[in-house]
Amino acid sequence: TVFARAAMPSRATDYIPAGMKDKVIAHPPVLGPKQKAEVAFKAPAAGTYTYICSFPGHYMIMRGTLTVK
């Protein structure tokens, strides 16, 4: 919730708050209807990581966890 709220006014940086960029492993650009993107990244250390859609209002239903074993 803290990250998502900080992301709301961050349109210029694709809704990634400048002061929290170090908390982001990877992110696609903001997409419009019927647009697609692919994101590749090296998995971090073993653990469970939360992911969200940081576009305003979306994080309430567009979120989950990534488990690295």
C-alpha positions as CSV (number, residue, x, y, z in Angstrom):
1,T,0.0,0.0,0.0
2,V,2.8,2.4,0.8
3,F,4.5,1.8,-2.5
4,A,1.2,2.1,-4.5
5,R,0.3,5.4,-2.8
6,A,3.7,6.8,-3.5
7,A,3.3,5.7,-7.2
8,M,0.1,7.6,-7.8
9,P,1.7,10.9,-8.6
10,S,4.7,9.3,-10.5
11,R,3.3,9.4,-14.0
12,A,6.6,10.8,-15.4
13,T,8.5,7.7,-14.2
14,D,5.9,5.0,-15.3
15,Y,4.4,5.0,-11.8
16,I,7.6,3.9,-10.1
17,P,8.3,6.4,-7.2
18,A,11.8,7.8,-7.6
19,G,12.6,7.3,-3.9
20,M,11.6,3.7,-4.1
21,K,13.1,2.6,-7.4
22,D,15.6,0.4,-5.4
23,K,12.6,-1.8,-4.4
24,V,11.7,-2.7,-8.0
25,I,13.3,-5.7,-9.7
26,A,11.7,-5.2,-13.1
27,H,8.8,-3.4,-14.7
28,P,7.2,-3.0,-18.1
29,P,6.3,0.3,-19.6
30,V,2.8,1.6,-19.1
31,L,0.6,0.0,-21.8
32,G,-2.6,1.0,-23.5
33,P,-5.4,-1.3,-24.6
34,K,-4.2,-4.3,-26.8
35,Q,-0.6,-3.4,-26.3
36,K,1.9,-6.0,-25.1
37,A,5.3,-6.0,-23.5
38,E,7.8,-8.6,-22.3
39,V,10.0,-8.2,-19.3
40,A,13.0,-10.4,-18.7
41,F,15.0,-10.3,-15.5
42,K,17.4,-12.3,-13.5
43,A,15.7,-13.9,-10.5
44,P,16.7,-12.5,-7.2
45,A,17.9,-14.6,-4.2
46,A,15.6,-17.3,-2.9
47,G,12.6,-15.9,-1.1
48,T,9.1,-14.6,-1.7
49,Y,8.6,-11.3,-3.4
50,T,5.4,-9.2,-3.7
51,Y,4.5,-7.7,-7.0
52,I,1.8,-5.2,-7.8
53,C,0.5,-3.1,-10.7
54,S,1.5,0.4,-9.6
55,F,-0.9,2.2,-12.0
56,P,-3.3,4.2,-9.7
57,G,-6.0,2.1,-8.3
58,H,-4.9,-1.2,-9.9
59,Y,-2.9,-2.6,-7.0
60,M,-6.0,-3.6,-5.1
61,I,-6.7,-6.5,-7.5
62,M,-3.5,-6.7,-9.6
63,R,-1.0,-8.1,-7.2
64,G,0.6,-11.4,-6.2
65,T,3.8,-13.1,-5.1
66,L,6.8,-14.5,-6.9
67,T,8.5,-17.3,-5.1
68,V,12.2,-18.0,-6.0
69,K,13.5,-21.4,-4.7
